[in-house]
């Protein structure tokens, strides 16, 4: 028989030996998930004796984490923009940096009744967050992955936003939607093929590569969006894009000929993160 404190310490020690990031936090999250308690409750129940099946379930998840699988995939959920999202390996794990894209777009929308088109919805985190923040908008969100679209629809239902979001299967590199919109928003695959190999194994070995990289210079989707603006965006419409490190000058060059104004917004680390094209 082992107590909760013993299991926590053994789990942390195991993940430390496997060089897992934040081993204590990962152990807390796995244990609280299996036992269906809050992380705080772990520290209020140190003397609790765990059952054999509870210990076994914890060990199964610890093994996955020791292989550097992201904790979000192990738990099957994560938080983004104050909302809960279901995630699996068919979609990228939402990053806090992307909340800057949502904040920027939401500030532009305010309480206006606008139509929005999202390119590459993935888990639906951007679309669902915008729908919750801006109740007067209607969104069409596309992706090429059936499993991603199913997951995004589930997240829209989970967060009571499904009534204002339409999910469609569409390859934006070869097709365009059948309507025009007041806004385009996207966090496209922008990591170049040279950079992919240098990423942490938690990212490159588990997250979907086609959502991370275009397999080229990282600019393919930006060039395509610029190309289809006349077919997709209403006059006086705006485009909101997440961009990668060092891509601001490329974005200005790609969109400069068709745009009167391009604004680059930095993240909390001072890196270029969002491009707004008017």
N, C-alpha and C positions, 0 to 999 in steps of 0.2 A: 504494500500500500504506500502511495506517495501523496504528499500534500500538494496543494496548488502552488505554494512557494517553491517546493522542490522541483516541480515540473517547469515552472517559470525559469528558475536558475539553470536547470539542465538544458532547456530549450535554447536559452540565450547563449550558453557556453557552446552548444553544438553549432549554432549559426555563426558564432565568432570564429570557430575553427574552419568553417567553410568560406570565410571572408565575405559574408553577406553584409550589405549595408544595413545600418541600424538594427542590429540583431535583437536588442531588447524590445524595441518597438514592434518588430515583426512577430516576436514571440507573444507579446501582449495581444496583438491583433488576432493572431491565430487562436490563442487560448480563449479569448473572449468570444470569438466567432463560434468555436466548437461548443462552448459551454452556454452560449446565448446569454451572456452577461455583458455589462459595460466594462471598459478597461479599468475604470475606477473600482469596480467591484472586486477585481483581482486582489487589490490591496486591502480590501475589507474582509476577504475570505481566505487569507493565507493558510489557515489551518484546515481548510476543506479537504477531505479525502476524496480523490478522484476515482471514478469507477474505471474498470479495465477498458471498456469500450470508449470512454472519453479519452483516455490516454492513447489508445490506438488511433482514434480519429485525429488527435493532435499530431501524432507521429507521421501520419500520412501527409498532412499539410506541411509539416516541417521538412519532410523529404523533398517536396516540390520547391519549397523556399530555398533549401540548401543547394538546389540546382540553379539558383538565381532566377527562378521564375518570378515575375513581378507579383507583389503581394495583392495587387488589385485583381489580377486574374485568379489568384488562389481563392480570394474571398468572393469573387464574382460581382463585386460592386466597388464604387468609389464615389467621392463627392466632388462636385464641380458647381461653382457659382451658388453654393449653399443648397444645392439639390442633390438627391441621390440618383445615381445612374448605374444600371446593370452593364457590366463589361465582360467580354471574353476575347479570345485571341483573333476574332474576326475583325476587331476594331482597335484603333489606337486608344491608349489610356489617356483620358483628358488631362491636360496640363494646366496648372494655375496661370501660366503666361498667357494662355488663350483667353482667359477671363478679360484681359485687356481688350481683345477684339470685341467681345460681347459688350463690355462697358462703352467702348467707342461707338459701336453701332447703335446701342440703346440710347445713348445721349443724343445722337442724330435723329432717331425716330421720335423720341419723347412720347407724346400721346397722339401722334398723327396716325391716320389710317393709311398705311402703306403696304404694298405687296413686296415680298422678299423672296429671292431665289438663292438657295444655298447650294454650293457645288462641293460634293464629297462630304456627306453628312456624317458618315461613320456611326458613332454611338448616338448621334443626335444631340450632343451636349450643347452645341452652339444654338441650333434651332430651338430646342426646348427651352433653353435659358432665355433667349430673346422673346419667345412666346409668353413666358411667365412674366418677364419684366415689362413687356410692351403689349398690353392686352388688345390693342386696336389693330394689330398687324395680322396678315395672313401669309403663310410661308409655304413655298414649294421647295422641298429638299431632295436632292438627287444623290445617287451613288451607283456604282457598277456592281456592287456586291449584294446578292439577295439576302445573305445572312446578316449583313450590316443593316440593311433596310428593315428586316424583321426586328432586330434588336432596337433600332432607333424608334420604331413604332411602339415597341413595348415600353421604352423610356418615356415616350410622349404620354402614353396611358398612365404610367406610374406617377407622372408629375401633373396629371390633369391638364394637358395641353393639346391633346389629340384633335380636338374640334377645330383647331386653326392651323393645322399642319397637314400638308399632302406630301407623301413620300412617293417618289417615282424612280424607276430604274432607268438610268441614262448614262451613257459614256460621253462626257462633255468634249472629249477630244475628237469625236466623230459626229456628234449630233448636237442639236440645240433644243430647248424646250419649245412648246407650241404657243407660248404666251410671252409677253414682255412684262417687266417688273420695274418697280421703283428703286430697288436695291439689289445688288449682288453681294453676297458675303461668302467667304471661303477661307479655309485653312488647308490649302492644297499640299500635295507631296512636294516639298521644296528642298530636301536634302540631296546633295549631289552624290553620284555614285562613288566618288573618291572619299567622301566623308563617312559614308555608311560603314565602311570597314573599321573606322576608328571609334565607333559608338560603343557604349557600355553593352555588355552581353545581355543584360536584362532587356535592352531595346532591340538590338539587331537579331537576337536569337528567338525572341518570342512575339514581338509586335509585327503586324502585317507589313511586309516590305513595300508593297504597292501603295500603302498609305503614307509611307515615310519618304520614298524617293521616286522620281520620275525615271530613274535608270540612266539619267543623262546629267546635265549641268544644274538641275534643280529649278530651271526657269521655264520648262515646257508648259506648265499650266498657266503661268502668268501671261505667256505669249498667246496662248489660246484664248484666255479670257479677254485680252485686249482685242483680239481678232473678232470675237463674237459680240462685243458690246453693242454694235448697231442693231443686231438681231434680238438681243435679250433685254437691253436696258431702255426704259422709257426716257424721253428727253428730260434733261435736268436731273437724271438719276445719279446715284453714287455707288461706288464699289469699295468694299471694305475687305482687306486681305491681311492675313497673318503672313509675315515674311521671315526669312531666316537671317542669321548673323551675316553681316557684310553684303546683303542683297539690295540695300536701299538705292545705290547708284544704278544697278541693273533695272530696278523697278521704274526709276525715273526715266531711264532710256526707253524702256518698253512702252510705257504709257504716255510719255511726254508729248508725242505728236498728236494724240487725240484728246488730251486732257488740258483743261485750262489751269488746273491746280492739283498738285500732289502733295499730301501731307504725310510725314513719317512720324510715328509716335513710338517712343522708347518704352521698354519694360522697366521694372524696378531695379534691374541690374545695369541699366543704362544702354542696353542693346536695342537696335532698331527692331521693332516687333510688329507694328501694324502700319499698313499703307492705306490711306484714304484717297480715292481718285474721284474727282468731280468733273 
